[in-house]
Amino acid sequence: MYKWDFDRQDGRLIMAITDSEIQSVKQRYGVMGTSPLLNNAVRVAMQVAPTDMSVLITGESGSGKESFSKLFII
C-alpha cells in the first residue's frame, strides 16, 4: 500500500517517499549520485512507475539513461 501526503505548494496529493526508500531503490538499480536533483528524479520515477504513463528519458551518452529507465519497472 502506498503512503500519500498533501503537497502544500500546489495542493496535490503526492506519494510520500522517504530518503531511505530512495537510497534503497538507487542501490538496487545501480543509480549513483547524491544530488538533490537526482533524488527528486528518483522520487518522481517511483511515483510514475506504478502507473501506465509514458516517459521519455533524455541525456548525453553515458549519463545513465539505461540504469535510470529500470526504475520505471519497479
N, C-alpha and C positions, 0 to 999 in steps of 0.2 A: 504494500500500500504506500502510495506517495504522500509526503507531507507537503502541505501548501501554506503559503504565507501571503500577506497582503502587502503589495508594493505601495508605499505611501507617496512616492513621487508621481506615479501615473495612475494609481487606483486600480491596478490589475492584480489578479491572483497569480502568484508565481510559485514554482516548486521550491521548497526550502531544502537547500543542499548545503551540507556542512563542508568546511575546508578539508576535514579528514576524508570525507567521501570523494572529494575532488582529487586529492592526492592518491587515494587508492585506485581510482579509475585511471589516472595518469600512469601509475606504475604498471597496472595490468595491461595497458595498451601501448606502452613504450613512448608516451608523450613526455618529453623532457623540457624543463624550464620552470621558472618560479615567478614570472612576472604577473602582476595583477591582470593584465590584459589577456594573457594566456589562460589563467584560471577562470576568468569570466567567459572566455570562449568555450572552455570545457564545461562550465556550468550550463551554458546555452545548449551545447551539444547533448548534455544529459537531459535537458528539458525537451528537446526536439526528438530524441531517439525513440521514445515510445509512441510517437505519432506517425502518420503517413505523409508528412510534409517532405517535399523535395528540397535538397540542399546542394548548393554549388560551392565547392571549396577551391579557392584560387591561391596562387602563391608561386614564388620562384622555384626553380628546380632545386631539389634538396632541402626544401623548407619543412618537410614532414607532412605533406598533404595525405600521403597514403596511411601513415600512422594515425593521423587525426581522423581520417574517414572511418576508421574502425570503431570510433566512439559511437557512431550512429547506429551500430548494430548491437548495442548493449542488450 
